[in-house]
Amino acid sequence: YKEFLEAMTYEELKAEENKIKYEPVELGQKIEFEDIKVTCMNSFDASVFDVNANSLVLHFAIGTMSFMITGDITDQSLGNMQKYWEDSNLWDIDLIQIPHHGYLAGITNDTLYKLTTPSVAFLDCSRNEYNTNAVNLQEHIKWIEQLKIPVVKRFEGINEVIIGSK
């Protein structure tokens, strides 16, 4: 996995495209390397038309810490995940990536955060998107903060992290 850990530009990746062997990750698939365990909680489903509802959702467990990368999931994908992972302990996570850069695009309530009760939620968007409340982003953040989950914000430029409000 060493070659995948090194950063590549998009152009370098495109140049290597035909040389890199890959295998699509499927729902329920588990991948382990060293002390990292990855479980695919949502993946492509040909019967689902919405590209965002087909977002890859991965659960990472590293030692005693766990986190969820949510992509651009929607209420539809979350509902499917709830059915598939109904009694799973994968919902018990420490950290979560807020879907869709915080946009309220396909997520209509705080169910994801009530299911996962993370210690911290990560928001990755531009400062302009945040300040102009793009696609009701700040409404989404309020849902999370009302559940007493701190939101760590990462804006463009220097890796500036803001905890709470600025």
FENQUI-V622090 format. One line per field, one symbol per residue. phi: phi as a letter, one per 30 degrees, with the letter a starting at -180 (. if undefined). psi: psi as a letter, one per 20 degrees, with the letter a starting at -180 (. if undefined). burial: I if it has 9 or more other ideal C-beta (glycine too) atoms within 8 Angstrom, else O. A space follows every 10 residues. Layout:
phi = ???
psi = ???
burial = ???
This chain:
phi = .edddddbde dddddcedcd dbbedceidc bbbhccccbd cabdbedcdd dddcedcbcc bbiccbbbcc hcebeddddd ddddcecddd ddbcbbcdeh hiddbjccac eedddchddb cccbaddded dchehheddd deeddddicd cccbcdiedc cccicc
psi = ighiippqrg ggghhigihp prpqpqpiqp pppckppppo ipapohiohp hhijqppppp pociqqrpoi ckqrhghggg ghggkgkqji inrgqqppqk kiqmnipjaj gghhhhlqhq ppporqhggg hjlplkghgg hggghhjkoq ppporrbqnp pppbq.
burial = OOOOOOOOOO OOIOOIOOOO OOOOIOIOIO IOOOOIIIII IIIOOOOIOI OIIIIIIIII IOOOOIIIII IIIIIIIIOI IIOIIOOOOI OOIOIIIIII IIIIIIIOOI OIIOOIIIOI IIIOIOOOII OOOIOIIOII IOIIIOIOII IIIIIOOOOO OIOOOO
